[in-house]
Amino acid sequence: MIRILIADDHDVVRSGLHTILSGQPGWDVVAEAEDGRRAVQLAAEIQPDVAILDYQLPSLNGVDATREIRAVAPQTEVLIFTMHESEPLLRELLEAGARGYLLKSDARKFLIAAVESLSHHKPFFTGRVSETLLNAYLAKGHVPDGALTARERSVVQLIAEGRSNKEVAQILGLNPKTVESHRASAMRKVNATSTATLVRYAIRNRLVEP
């Protein structure tokens, strides 16, 4: 039995994935989530074999959701299911603990193979992701100096989604002053001079959809 969690903010995508995956003998879609925080909560409760996450999840993006899922459900393998293809994004996801990366345009060909591979704790990347890149990452793939921390990225994402500092503090379980500190640090790192420029950074880096 392969137990699967699906997290995507689009009902149609979740429904399509559910139909394809549940049609496989011995496979069971045990939970669905509309945002990253709910995905982490469900992963902690259910401990699925494979979690399929969209990269651009509301509340908590795919990178940070991956990191948290790997912490609360270490046996759960994460497959990132995304429209975006970029080396920086891949490096971030590998650093967070994802072992699979599948473009939505390749789903028809590779989705079943990807889940099957991850269920056996084997990584899955399509031919578009070069072996050279993976080897280079495994050898020295660290987050560059000046990159946002996971907490800063969560704060930036929520601000870009229109949340106030008070709301961000409630969602993340932080003191409002701590949120302001993370916000100020993030703004310094990305050279943002206002909330508007911070939001533009979030959009450019796909933390939120425009």
Rosetta constraint file for C-alpha pairs under 8 A:
AtomPair CA 1 CA 26 HARMONIC 4.70 0.50
AtomPair CA 1 CA 27 HARMONIC 5.54 0.50
AtomPair CA 1 CA 28 HARMONIC 7.16 0.50
AtomPair CA 2 CA 26 HARMONIC 6.37 0.50
AtomPair CA 2 CA 27 HARMONIC 4.72 0.50
AtomPair CA 2 CA 28 HARMONIC 6.13 0.50
AtomPair CA 2 CA 48 HARMONIC 7.95 0.50
AtomPair CA 2 CA 49 HARMONIC 6.13 0.50
AtomPair CA 2 CA 50 HARMONIC 7.63 0.50
AtomPair CA 2 CA 119 HARMONIC 6.75 0.50
AtomPair CA 3 CA 27 HARMONIC 6.17 0.50
AtomPair CA 3 CA 28 HARMONIC 5.01 0.50
AtomPair CA 3 CA 29 HARMONIC 5.91 0.50
AtomPair CA 3 CA 30 HARMONIC 6.00 0.50
AtomPair CA 3 CA 48 HARMONIC 5.09 0.50
AtomPair CA 3 CA 49 HARMONIC 5.21 0.50
AtomPair CA 3 CA 50 HARMONIC 6.58 0.50
AtomPair CA 4 CA 27 HARMONIC 7.55 0.50
AtomPair CA 4 CA 28 HARMONIC 6.10 0.50
AtomPair CA 4 CA 29 HARMONIC 4.63 0.50
AtomPair CA 4 CA 30 HARMONIC 5.70 0.50
AtomPair CA 4 CA 31 HARMONIC 7.01 0.50
AtomPair CA 4 CA 48 HARMONIC 5.51 0.50
AtomPair CA 4 CA 49 HARMONIC 6.02 0.50
AtomPair CA 4 CA 50 HARMONIC 4.98 0.50
AtomPair CA 4 CA 51 HARMONIC 5.79 0.50
AtomPair CA 4 CA 52 HARMONIC 7.47 0.50
AtomPair CA 5 CA 29 HARMONIC 5.99 0.50
AtomPair CA 5 CA 30 HARMONIC 5.96 0.50
AtomPair CA 5 CA 31 HARMONIC 4.91 0.50
AtomPair CA 5 CA 32 HARMONIC 5.75 0.50
AtomPair CA 5 CA 33 HARMONIC 7.86 0.50
AtomPair CA 5 CA 39 HARMONIC 7.77 0.50
AtomPair CA 5 CA 43 HARMONIC 7.39 0.50
AtomPair CA 5 CA 48 HARMONIC 6.26 0.50
AtomPair CA 5 CA 50 HARMONIC 6.34 0.50
AtomPair CA 5 CA 51 HARMONIC 4.59 0.50
AtomPair CA 5 CA 52 HARMONIC 6.10 0.50
AtomPair CA 6 CA 14 HARMONIC 6.63 0.50
AtomPair CA 6 CA 17 HARMONIC 7.74 0.50
AtomPair CA 6 CA 18 HARMONIC 7.77 0.50
AtomPair CA 6 CA 29 HARMONIC 7.42 0.50
AtomPair CA 6 CA 31 HARMONIC 6.47 0.50
AtomPair CA 6 CA 32 HARMONIC 4.79 0.50
AtomPair CA 6 CA 33 HARMONIC 6.33 0.50
AtomPair CA 6 CA 39 HARMONIC 7.89 0.50
AtomPair CA 6 CA 51 HARMONIC 5.96 0.50
AtomPair CA 6 CA 52 HARMONIC 4.89 0.50
AtomPair CA 6 CA 53 HARMONIC 6.25 0.50
AtomPair CA 7 CA 14 HARMONIC 7.22 0.50
AtomPair CA 7 CA 32 HARMONIC 5.66 0.50
AtomPair CA 7 CA 33 HARMONIC 4.54 0.50
AtomPair CA 7 CA 34 HARMONIC 5.75 0.50
AtomPair CA 7 CA 35 HARMONIC 6.54 0.50
AtomPair CA 7 CA 36 HARMONIC 7.11 0.50
AtomPair CA 7 CA 39 HARMONIC 6.06 0.50
AtomPair CA 7 CA 51 HARMONIC 7.57 0.50
AtomPair CA 7 CA 52 HARMONIC 6.11 0.50
AtomPair CA 7 CA 53 HARMONIC 4.85 0.50
AtomPair CA 7 CA 54 HARMONIC 6.28 0.50
AtomPair CA 7 CA 57 HARMONIC 7.77 0.50
AtomPair CA 8 CA 13 HARMONIC 6.90 0.50
AtomPair CA 8 CA 14 HARMONIC 6.11 0.50
AtomPair CA 8 CA 32 HARMONIC 7.99 0.50
AtomPair CA 8 CA 33 HARMONIC 6.47 0.50
AtomPair CA 8 CA 34 HARMONIC 5.27 0.50
AtomPair CA 8 CA 35 HARMONIC 6.60 0.50
AtomPair CA 8 CA 53 HARMONIC 6.34 0.50
AtomPair CA 8 CA 54 HARMONIC 5.28 0.50
AtomPair CA 8 CA 57 HARMONIC 6.43 0.50
AtomPair CA 9 CA 14 HARMONIC 7.90 0.50
AtomPair CA 9 CA 33 HARMONIC 7.50 0.50
AtomPair CA 9 CA 34 HARMONIC 4.35 0.50
AtomPair CA 9 CA 35 HARMONIC 6.03 0.50
AtomPair CA 9 CA 54 HARMONIC 7.98 0.50
AtomPair CA 9 CA 57 HARMONIC 6.36 0.50
AtomPair CA 9 CA 58 HARMONIC 7.18 0.50
AtomPair CA 10 CA 14 HARMONIC 6.44 0.50
AtomPair CA 10 CA 34 HARMONIC 7.31 0.50
AtomPair CA 11 CA 15 HARMONIC 6.01 0.50
AtomPair CA 12 CA 16 HARMONIC 6.07 0.50
AtomPair CA 13 CA 17 HARMONIC 6.14 0.50
AtomPair CA 14 CA 18 HARMONIC 5.98 0.50
AtomPair CA 14 CA 32 HARMONIC 7.40 0.50
AtomPair CA 15 CA 19 HARMONIC 6.18 0.50
AtomPair CA 16 CA 20 HARMONIC 6.34 0.50
AtomPair CA 17 CA 21 HARMONIC 5.98 0.50
AtomPair CA 18 CA 22 HARMONIC 5.74 0.50
AtomPair CA 18 CA 29 HARMONIC 6.40 0.50
AtomPair CA 19 CA 23 HARMONIC 6.19 0.50
AtomPair CA 20 CA 24 HARMONIC 7.26 0.50
AtomPair CA 21 CA 27 HARMONIC 6.62 0.50
AtomPair CA 21 CA 28 HARMONIC 7.35 0.50
AtomPair CA 21 CA 29 HARMONIC 7.06 0.50
AtomPair CA 21 CA 112 HARMONIC 7.32 0.50
AtomPair CA 22 CA 27 HARMONIC 5.62 0.50
AtomPair CA 22 CA 28 HARMONIC 5.41 0.50
AtomPair CA 22 CA 29 HARMONIC 6.04 0.50
AtomPair CA 23 CA 27 HARMONIC 7.40 0.50
AtomPair CA 30 CA 46 HARMONIC 7.93 0.50
AtomPair CA 30 CA 48 HARMONIC 7.53 0.50
AtomPair CA 31 CA 42 HARMONIC 7.09 0.50
AtomPair CA 32 CA 39 HARMONIC 7.47 0.50
AtomPair CA 33 CA 38 HARMONIC 5.72 0.50
AtomPair CA 33 CA 39 HARMONIC 5.30 0.50
AtomPair CA 33 CA 42 HARMONIC 7.85 0.50
AtomPair CA 34 CA 38 HARMONIC 7.05 0.50
AtomPair CA 34 CA 39 HARMONIC 7.60 0.50
AtomPair CA 34 CA 57 HARMONIC 7.53 0.50
AtomPair CA 34 CA 58 HARMONIC 7.67 0.50
AtomPair CA 35 CA 39 HARMONIC 6.36 0.50
AtomPair CA 35 CA 57 HARMONIC 5.20 0.50
AtomPair CA 35 CA 58 HARMONIC 4.92 0.50
AtomPair CA 35 CA 59 HARMONIC 6.09 0.50
AtomPair CA 35 CA 60 HARMONIC 6.75 0.50
AtomPair CA 36 CA 40 HARMONIC 6.35 0.50
AtomPair CA 36 CA 57 HARMONIC 5.45 0.50
AtomPair CA 36 CA 58 HARMONIC 6.17 0.50
AtomPair CA 36 CA 59 HARMONIC 5.95 0.50
AtomPair CA 36 CA 60 HARMONIC 4.42 0.50
AtomPair CA 36 CA 61 HARMONIC 5.97 0.50
AtomPair CA 36 CA 62 HARMONIC 6.75 0.50
AtomPair CA 36 CA 65 HARMONIC 5.50 0.50
AtomPair CA 37 CA 41 HARMONIC 6.32 0.50
AtomPair CA 37 CA 59 HARMONIC 6.33 0.50
AtomPair CA 37 CA 60 HARMONIC 5.68 0.50
AtomPair CA 37 CA 65 HARMONIC 6.95 0.50
AtomPair CA 38 CA 42 HARMONIC 6.10 0.50
AtomPair CA 39 CA 43 HARMONIC 6.05 0.50
AtomPair CA 39 CA 65 HARMONIC 7.37 0.50
AtomPair CA 39 CA 69 HARMONIC 7.98 0.50
AtomPair CA 40 CA 44 HARMONIC 6.20 0.50
AtomPair CA 40 CA 65 HARMONIC 6.24 0.50
AtomPair CA 40 CA 68 HARMONIC 6.45 0.50
AtomPair CA 40 CA 69 HARMONIC 5.31 0.50
AtomPair CA 40 CA 72 HARMONIC 7.79 0.50
AtomPair CA 41 CA 45 HARMONIC 6.33 0.50
AtomPair CA 42 CA 46 HARMONIC 5.82 0.50
AtomPair CA 42 CA 47 HARMONIC 7.71 0.50
AtomPair CA 43 CA 47 HARMONIC 5.02 0.50
AtomPair CA 43 CA 48 HARMONIC 6.25 0.50
AtomPair CA 43 CA 51 HARMONIC 7.72 0.50
AtomPair CA 43 CA 69 HARMONIC 6.30 0.50
AtomPair CA 43 CA 72 HARMONIC 7.37 0.50
AtomPair CA 43 CA 73 HARMONIC 6.28 0.50
AtomPair CA 43 CA 76 HARMONIC 7.81 0.50
AtomPair CA 44 CA 69 HARMONIC 7.10 0.50
AtomPair CA 44 CA 72 HARMONIC 5.32 0.50
AtomPair CA 44 CA 73 HARMONIC 5.64 0.50
AtomPair CA 47 CA 73 HARMONIC 5.65 0.50
AtomPair CA 47 CA 75 HARMONIC 7.45 0.50
AtomPair CA 47 CA 76 HARMONIC 6.43 0.50
AtomPair CA 48 CA 76 HARMONIC 5.76 0.50
AtomPair CA 49 CA 75 HARMONIC 6.75 0.50
AtomPair CA 49 CA 76 HARMONIC 4.79 0.50
AtomPair CA 49 CA 77 HARMONIC 6.28 0.50
AtomPair CA 49 CA 119 HARMONIC 5.99 0.50
AtomPair CA 50 CA 76 HARMONIC 5.34 0.50
AtomPair CA 50 CA 77 HARMONIC 4.83 0.50
AtomPair CA 50 CA 78 HARMONIC 5.82 0.50
AtomPair CA 50 CA 79 HARMONIC 7.16 0.50
AtomPair CA 50 CA 115 HARMONIC 6.93 0.50
AtomPair CA 50 CA 118 HARMONIC 6.74 0.50
AtomPair CA 50 CA 119 HARMONIC 6.24 0.50
AtomPair CA 51 CA 76 HARMONIC 6.66 0.50
AtomPair CA 51 CA 77 HARMONIC 6.20 0.50
AtomPair CA 51 CA 78 HARMONIC 4.84 0.50
AtomPair CA 51 CA 79 HARMONIC 6.10 0.50
AtomPair CA 52 CA 78 HARMONIC 5.99 0.50
AtomPair CA 52 CA 79 HARMONIC 4.76 0.50
AtomPair CA 52 CA 80 HARMONIC 5.90 0.50
AtomPair CA 52 CA 81 HARMONIC 6.44 0.50
AtomPair CA 53 CA 57 HARMONIC 7.81 0.50
AtomPair CA 53 CA 62 HARMONIC 6.24 0.50
AtomPair CA 53 CA 78 HARMONIC 7.16 0.50
AtomPair CA 53 CA 79 HARMONIC 6.21 0.50
AtomPair CA 53 CA 80 HARMONIC 4.97 0.50
AtomPair CA 53 CA 81 HARMONIC 5.69 0.50
AtomPair CA 54 CA 62 HARMONIC 6.16 0.50
AtomPair CA 54 CA 80 HARMONIC 5.84 0.50
AtomPair CA 54 CA 81 HARMONIC 4.88 0.50
AtomPair CA 54 CA 82 HARMONIC 5.49 0.50
AtomPair CA 55 CA 61 HARMONIC 5.99 0.50
AtomPair CA 55 CA 62 HARMONIC 4.12 0.50
AtomPair CA 55 CA 63 HARMONIC 6.88 0.50
AtomPair CA 55 CA 80 HARMONIC 6.25 0.50
AtomPair CA 55 CA 81 HARMONIC 6.61 0.50
AtomPair CA 55 CA 82 HARMONIC 5.67 0.50
AtomPair CA 56 CA 61 HARMONIC 5.42 0.50
AtomPair CA 56 CA 62 HARMONIC 6.10 0.50
AtomPair CA 56 CA 82 HARMONIC 7.84 0.50
AtomPair CA 56 CA 206 HARMONIC 6.63 0.50
AtomPair CA 56 CA 207 HARMONIC 6.18 0.50
AtomPair CA 56 CA 208 HARMONIC 6.16 0.50
AtomPair CA 56 CA 209 HARMONIC 7.05 0.50
AtomPair CA 57 CA 61 HARMONIC 4.75 0.50
AtomPair CA 57 CA 62 HARMONIC 6.04 0.50
AtomPair CA 57 CA 208 HARMONIC 7.72 0.50
AtomPair CA 58 CA 161 HARMONIC 7.98 0.50
AtomPair CA 58 CA 208 HARMONIC 7.19 0.50
AtomPair CA 59 CA 154 HARMONIC 7.72 0.50
AtomPair CA 59 CA 157 HARMONIC 7.04 0.50
AtomPair CA 59 CA 158 HARMONIC 6.09 0.50
AtomPair CA 59 CA 161 HARMONIC 7.86 0.50
AtomPair CA 60 CA 64 HARMONIC 6.34 0.50
AtomPair CA 60 CA 65 HARMONIC 5.94 0.50
AtomPair CA 60 CA 154 HARMONIC 6.30 0.50
AtomPair CA 60 CA 157 HARMONIC 7.32 0.50
AtomPair CA 60 CA 158 HARMONIC 7.95 0.50
AtomPair CA 61 CA 65 HARMONIC 5.96 0.50
AtomPair CA 61 CA 154 HARMONIC 7.68 0.50
AtomPair CA 61 CA 157 HARMONIC 7.69 0.50
AtomPair CA 61 CA 207 HARMONIC 6.18 0.50
AtomPair CA 61 CA 208 HARMONIC 7.96 0.50
AtomPair CA 62 CA 66 HARMONIC 5.85 0.50
AtomPair CA 62 CA 80 HARMONIC 7.26 0.50
AtomPair CA 63 CA 67 HARMONIC 6.40 0.50
AtomPair CA 63 CA 92 HARMONIC 6.76 0.50
AtomPair CA 63 CA 93 HARMONIC 5.49 0.50
AtomPair CA 63 CA 96 HARMONIC 6.13 0.50
AtomPair CA 64 CA 68 HARMONIC 6.24 0.50
AtomPair CA 64 CA 96 HARMONIC 7.09 0.50
AtomPair CA 64 CA 150 HARMONIC 6.24 0.50
AtomPair CA 64 CA 154 HARMONIC 7.50 0.50
AtomPair CA 65 CA 69 HARMONIC 6.00 0.50
AtomPair CA 66 CA 70 HARMONIC 6.11 0.50
AtomPair CA 66 CA 78 HARMONIC 6.59 0.50
AtomPair CA 66 CA 93 HARMONIC 7.58 0.50
AtomPair CA 66 CA 96 HARMONIC 6.02 0.50
AtomPair CA 66 CA 97 HARMONIC 6.45 0.50
AtomPair CA 66 CA 98 HARMONIC 6.33 0.50
AtomPair CA 67 CA 71 HARMONIC 6.41 0.50
AtomPair CA 67 CA 96 HARMONIC 4.69 0.50
AtomPair CA 67 CA 97 HARMONIC 6.08 0.50
AtomPair CA 67 CA 98 HARMONIC 8.00 0.50
AtomPair CA 68 CA 72 HARMONIC 6.29 0.50
AtomPair CA 69 CA 73 HARMONIC 5.48 0.50
AtomPair CA 69 CA 74 HARMONIC 7.18 0.50
AtomPair CA 69 CA 76 HARMONIC 7.45 0.50
AtomPair CA 70 CA 74 HARMONIC 4.62 0.50
AtomPair CA 70 CA 75 HARMONIC 7.49 0.50
AtomPair CA 70 CA 76 HARMONIC 6.69 0.50
AtomPair CA 70 CA 77 HARMONIC 7.66 0.50
AtomPair CA 70 CA 97 HARMONIC 6.56 0.50
AtomPair CA 77 CA 98 HARMONIC 6.88 0.50
AtomPair CA 77 CA 99 HARMONIC 6.54 0.50
AtomPair CA 77 CA 100 HARMONIC 7.97 0.50
AtomPair CA 77 CA 118 HARMONIC 6.03 0.50
AtomPair CA 77 CA 119 HARMONIC 7.16 0.50
AtomPair CA 77 CA 121 HARMONIC 6.84 0.50
AtomPair CA 78 CA 97 HARMONIC 7.55 0.50
AtomPair CA 78 CA 98 HARMONIC 4.95 0.50
AtomPair CA 78 CA 99 HARMONIC 5.99 0.50
AtomPair CA 78 CA 100 HARMONIC 6.28 0.50
AtomPair CA 78 CA 118 HARMONIC 7.73 0.50
AtomPair CA 79 CA 98 HARMONIC 6.30 0.50
AtomPair CA 79 CA 99 HARMONIC 6.41 0.50
AtomPair CA 79 CA 100 HARMONIC 4.34 0.50
AtomPair CA 79 CA 101 HARMONIC 5.60 0.50
AtomPair CA 79 CA 102 HARMONIC 7.11 0.50
AtomPair CA 79 CA 114 HARMONIC 7.74 0.50
AtomPair CA 79 CA 115 HARMONIC 7.62 0.50
AtomPair CA 79 CA 118 HARMONIC 7.69 0.50
AtomPair CA 80 CA 98 HARMONIC 7.07 0.50
AtomPair CA 80 CA 100 HARMONIC 6.06 0.50
AtomPair CA 80 CA 101 HARMONIC 4.78 0.50
AtomPair CA 80 CA 102 HARMONIC 6.09 0.50
AtomPair CA 81 CA 101 HARMONIC 6.27 0.50
AtomPair CA 81 CA 102 HARMONIC 5.01 0.50
AtomPair CA 81 CA 103 HARMONIC 5.79 0.50
AtomPair CA 81 CA 104 HARMONIC 6.04 0.50
AtomPair CA 82 CA 101 HARMONIC 7.79 0.50
AtomPair CA 82 CA 102 HARMONIC 6.44 0.50
AtomPair CA 82 CA 103 HARMONIC 5.01 0.50
AtomPair CA 82 CA 104 HARMONIC 5.45 0.50
AtomPair CA 83 CA 103 HARMONIC 5.41 0.50
AtomPair CA 83 CA 104 HARMONIC 5.39 0.50
AtomPair CA 83 CA 105 HARMONIC 7.05 0.50
AtomPair CA 84 CA 103 HARMONIC 6.89 0.50
AtomPair CA 85 CA 89 HARMONIC 7.42 0.50
AtomPair CA 85 CA 90 HARMONIC 7.76 0.50
AtomPair CA 85 CA 103 HARMONIC 7.26 0.50
AtomPair CA 86 CA 90 HARMONIC 6.29 0.50
AtomPair CA 87 CA 91 HARMONIC 6.16 0.50
AtomPair CA 87 CA 133 HARMONIC 7.95 0.50
AtomPair CA 88 CA 92 HARMONIC 6.29 0.50
AtomPair CA 89 CA 93 HARMONIC 6.24 0.50
AtomPair CA 90 CA 94 HARMONIC 6.16 0.50
AtomPair CA 90 CA 101 HARMONIC 7.75 0.50
AtomPair CA 91 CA 95 HARMONIC 6.15 0.50
AtomPair CA 91 CA 137 HARMONIC 6.75 0.50
AtomPair CA 91 CA 141 HARMONIC 6.92 0.50
AtomPair CA 92 CA 96 HARMONIC 6.21 0.50
AtomPair CA 92 CA 143 HARMONIC 7.36 0.50
AtomPair CA 93 CA 97 HARMONIC 6.37 0.50
AtomPair CA 93 CA 98 HARMONIC 5.47 0.50
AtomPair CA 94 CA 98 HARMONIC 5.19 0.50
AtomPair CA 94 CA 99 HARMONIC 6.69 0.50
AtomPair CA 95 CA 141 HARMONIC 7.39 0.50
AtomPair CA 95 CA 142 HARMONIC 7.20 0.50
AtomPair CA 95 CA 143 HARMONIC 7.69 0.50
AtomPair CA 99 CA 118 HARMONIC 7.28 0.50
AtomPair CA 99 CA 122 HARMONIC 7.51 0.50
AtomPair CA 99 CA 123 HARMONIC 4.78 0.50
AtomPair CA 99 CA 124 HARMONIC 6.47 0.50
AtomPair CA 100 CA 114 HARMONIC 7.08 0.50
AtomPair CA 100 CA 118 HARMONIC 7.11 0.50
AtomPair CA 100 CA 123 HARMONIC 5.53 0.50
AtomPair CA 100 CA 124 HARMONIC 4.63 0.50
AtomPair CA 100 CA 125 HARMONIC 5.74 0.50
AtomPair CA 101 CA 124 HARMONIC 6.66 0.50
AtomPair CA 101 CA 125 HARMONIC 5.44 0.50
AtomPair CA 101 CA 126 HARMONIC 7.56 0.50
AtomPair CA 102 CA 106 HARMONIC 6.74 0.50
AtomPair CA 102 CA 107 HARMONIC 6.99 0.50
AtomPair CA 102 CA 110 HARMONIC 7.76 0.50
AtomPair CA 102 CA 111 HARMONIC 7.55 0.50
AtomPair CA 102 CA 114 HARMONIC 7.74 0.50
AtomPair CA 102 CA 125 HARMONIC 6.61 0.50
AtomPair CA 102 CA 126 HARMONIC 6.81 0.50
AtomPair CA 103 CA 107 HARMONIC 6.62 0.50
AtomPair CA 106 CA 110 HARMONIC 6.06 0.50
AtomPair CA 106 CA 111 HARMONIC 7.55 0.50
AtomPair CA 107 CA 111 HARMONIC 4.81 0.50
AtomPair CA 110 CA 114 HARMONIC 5.95 0.50
AtomPair CA 110 CA 126 HARMONIC 7.78 0.50
AtomPair CA 111 CA 115 HARMONIC 6.33 0.50
AtomPair CA 112 CA 116 HARMONIC 6.09 0.50
AtomPair CA 113 CA 117 HARMONIC 6.04 0.50
AtomPair CA 114 CA 118 HARMONIC 6.24 0.50
AtomPair CA 114 CA 124 HARMONIC 5.56 0.50
AtomPair CA 114 CA 125 HARMONIC 7.76 0.50
AtomPair CA 115 CA 119 HARMONIC 5.99 0.50
AtomPair CA 116 CA 120 HARMONIC 6.76 0.50
AtomPair CA 117 CA 121 HARMONIC 6.63 0.50
AtomPair CA 117 CA 122 HARMONIC 5.22 0.50
AtomPair CA 117 CA 123 HARMONIC 6.52 0.50
AtomPair CA 117 CA 124 HARMONIC 6.30 0.50
AtomPair CA 118 CA 122 HARMONIC 5.05 0.50
AtomPair CA 118 CA 123 HARMONIC 5.88 0.50
AtomPair CA 118 CA 124 HARMONIC 6.74 0.50
AtomPair CA 125 CA 129 HARMONIC 6.15 0.50
AtomPair CA 129 CA 133 HARMONIC 7.20 0.50
AtomPair CA 129 CA 134 HARMONIC 7.86 0.50
AtomPair CA 130 CA 134 HARMONIC 6.74 0.50
AtomPair CA 131 CA 135 HARMONIC 6.13 0.50
AtomPair CA 132 CA 136 HARMONIC 6.07 0.50
AtomPair CA 133 CA 137 HARMONIC 6.14 0.50
AtomPair CA 134 CA 138 HARMONIC 6.16 0.50
AtomPair CA 135 CA 139 HARMONIC 6.16 0.50
AtomPair CA 136 CA 140 HARMONIC 6.27 0.50
AtomPair CA 136 CA 141 HARMONIC 6.73 0.50
AtomPair CA 137 CA 141 HARMONIC 3.92 0.50
AtomPair CA 137 CA 142 HARMONIC 7.66 0.50
AtomPair CA 143 CA 147 HARMONIC 6.60 0.50
AtomPair CA 146 CA 189 HARMONIC 5.92 0.50
AtomPair CA 147 CA 189 HARMONIC 7.11 0.50
AtomPair CA 148 CA 152 HARMONIC 5.69 0.50
AtomPair CA 148 CA 153 HARMONIC 5.88 0.50
AtomPair CA 148 CA 186 HARMONIC 6.30 0.50
AtomPair CA 148 CA 189 HARMONIC 7.16 0.50
AtomPair CA 149 CA 153 HARMONIC 6.12 0.50
AtomPair CA 150 CA 154 HARMONIC 6.25 0.50
AtomPair CA 151 CA 155 HARMONIC 6.27 0.50
AtomPair CA 151 CA 182 HARMONIC 7.36 0.50
AtomPair CA 152 CA 156 HARMONIC 6.13 0.50
AtomPair CA 152 CA 182 HARMONIC 5.36 0.50
AtomPair CA 152 CA 183 HARMONIC 6.63 0.50
AtomPair CA 152 CA 185 HARMONIC 7.63 0.50
AtomPair CA 152 CA 186 HARMONIC 5.92 0.50
AtomPair CA 153 CA 157 HARMONIC 6.04 0.50
AtomPair CA 153 CA 186 HARMONIC 7.73 0.50
AtomPair CA 154 CA 158 HARMONIC 6.27 0.50
AtomPair CA 155 CA 159 HARMONIC 6.16 0.50
AtomPair CA 155 CA 168 HARMONIC 6.70 0.50
AtomPair CA 155 CA 179 HARMONIC 7.00 0.50
AtomPair CA 155 CA 182 HARMONIC 7.00 0.50
AtomPair CA 155 CA 183 HARMONIC 6.53 0.50
AtomPair CA 156 CA 160 HARMONIC 6.05 0.50
AtomPair CA 156 CA 183 HARMONIC 6.77 0.50
AtomPair CA 156 CA 186 HARMONIC 7.41 0.50
AtomPair CA 156 CA 198 HARMONIC 7.24 0.50
AtomPair CA 156 CA 199 HARMONIC 7.64 0.50
AtomPair CA 156 CA 202 HARMONIC 6.88 0.50
AtomPair CA 157 CA 161 HARMONIC 6.23 0.50
AtomPair CA 157 CA 202 HARMONIC 6.44 0.50
AtomPair CA 157 CA 207 HARMONIC 5.73 0.50
AtomPair CA 157 CA 208 HARMONIC 6.53 0.50
AtomPair CA 158 CA 162 HARMONIC 6.60 0.50
AtomPair CA 158 CA 163 HARMONIC 5.60 0.50
AtomPair CA 158 CA 168 HARMONIC 6.39 0.50
AtomPair CA 159 CA 163 HARMONIC 4.89 0.50
AtomPair CA 159 CA 164 HARMONIC 6.51 0.50
AtomPair CA 159 CA 165 HARMONIC 7.49 0.50
AtomPair CA 159 CA 168 HARMONIC 7.34 0.50
AtomPair CA 159 CA 199 HARMONIC 7.44 0.50
AtomPair CA 160 CA 198 HARMONIC 7.33 0.50
AtomPair CA 160 CA 199 HARMONIC 4.81 0.50
AtomPair CA 160 CA 202 HARMONIC 6.51 0.50
AtomPair CA 160 CA 208 HARMONIC 7.00 0.50
AtomPair CA 161 CA 208 HARMONIC 7.08 0.50
AtomPair CA 163 CA 167 HARMONIC 5.75 0.50
AtomPair CA 163 CA 168 HARMONIC 6.14 0.50
AtomPair CA 164 CA 168 HARMONIC 6.15 0.50
AtomPair CA 165 CA 169 HARMONIC 6.11 0.50
AtomPair CA 165 CA 176 HARMONIC 6.22 0.50
AtomPair CA 165 CA 179 HARMONIC 6.46 0.50
AtomPair CA 165 CA 180 HARMONIC 6.92 0.50
AtomPair CA 166 CA 170 HARMONIC 6.34 0.50
AtomPair CA 166 CA 176 HARMONIC 5.81 0.50
AtomPair CA 167 CA 171 HARMONIC 6.18 0.50
AtomPair CA 168 CA 172 HARMONIC 6.05 0.50
AtomPair CA 168 CA 174 HARMONIC 7.94 0.50
AtomPair CA 168 CA 176 HARMONIC 7.87 0.50
AtomPair CA 168 CA 179 HARMONIC 7.13 0.50
AtomPair CA 169 CA 173 HARMONIC 5.57 0.50
AtomPair CA 169 CA 174 HARMONIC 4.63 0.50
AtomPair CA 169 CA 175 HARMONIC 5.77 0.50
AtomPair CA 169 CA 176 HARMONIC 5.27 0.50
AtomPair CA 169 CA 179 HARMONIC 6.10 0.50
AtomPair CA 170 CA 174 HARMONIC 6.55 0.50
AtomPair CA 174 CA 178 HARMONIC 6.38 0.50
AtomPair CA 174 CA 179 HARMONIC 6.68 0.50
AtomPair CA 175 CA 179 HARMONIC 6.50 0.50
AtomPair CA 176 CA 180 HARMONIC 6.27 0.50
AtomPair CA 177 CA 181 HARMONIC 6.20 0.50
AtomPair CA 178 CA 182 HARMONIC 6.28 0.50
AtomPair CA 179 CA 183 HARMONIC 6.05 0.50
AtomPair CA 180 CA 184 HARMONIC 6.04 0.50
AtomPair CA 181 CA 185 HARMONIC 6.15 0.50
AtomPair CA 182 CA 186 HARMONIC 6.09 0.50
AtomPair CA 183 CA 187 HARMONIC 6.17 0.50
AtomPair CA 184 CA 188 HARMONIC 6.27 0.50
AtomPair CA 185 CA 189 HARMONIC 6.31 0.50
AtomPair CA 186 CA 190 HARMONIC 6.26 0.50
AtomPair CA 187 CA 191 HARMONIC 5.67 0.50
AtomPair CA 187 CA 192 HARMONIC 4.70 0.50
AtomPair CA 187 CA 193 HARMONIC 6.87 0.50
AtomPair CA 187 CA 194 HARMONIC 7.98 0.50
AtomPair CA 187 CA 198 HARMONIC 6.66 0.50
AtomPair CA 188 CA 192 HARMONIC 6.43 0.50
AtomPair CA 190 CA 198 HARMONIC 7.84 0.50
AtomPair CA 190 CA 201 HARMONIC 7.53 0.50
AtomPair CA 192 CA 197 HARMONIC 5.29 0.50
AtomPair CA 192 CA 198 HARMONIC 5.41 0.50
AtomPair CA 192 CA 201 HARMONIC 7.93 0.50
AtomPair CA 193 CA 197 HARMONIC 6.39 0.50
AtomPair CA 193 CA 198 HARMONIC 7.60 0.50
AtomPair CA 194 CA 198 HARMONIC 6.34 0.50
AtomPair CA 195 CA 199 HARMONIC 6.12 0.50
AtomPair CA 196 CA 200 HARMONIC 6.30 0.50
AtomPair CA 197 CA 201 HARMONIC 6.22 0.50
AtomPair CA 198 CA 202 HARMONIC 6.36 0.50
AtomPair CA 199 CA 203 HARMONIC 6.28 0.50
AtomPair CA 200 CA 204 HARMONIC 6.09 0.50
AtomPair CA 201 CA 205 HARMONIC 6.10 0.50
AtomPair CA 202 CA 206 HARMONIC 5.98 0.50
AtomPair CA 202 CA 207 HARMONIC 4.97 0.50
AtomPair CA 202 CA 208 HARMONIC 6.04 0.50
AtomPair CA 203 CA 207 HARMONIC 5.99 0.50
AtomPair CA 203 CA 208 HARMONIC 5.39 0.50
AtomPair CA 203 CA 209 HARMONIC 6.10 0.50
AtomPair CA 203 CA 210 HARMONIC 5.91 0.50
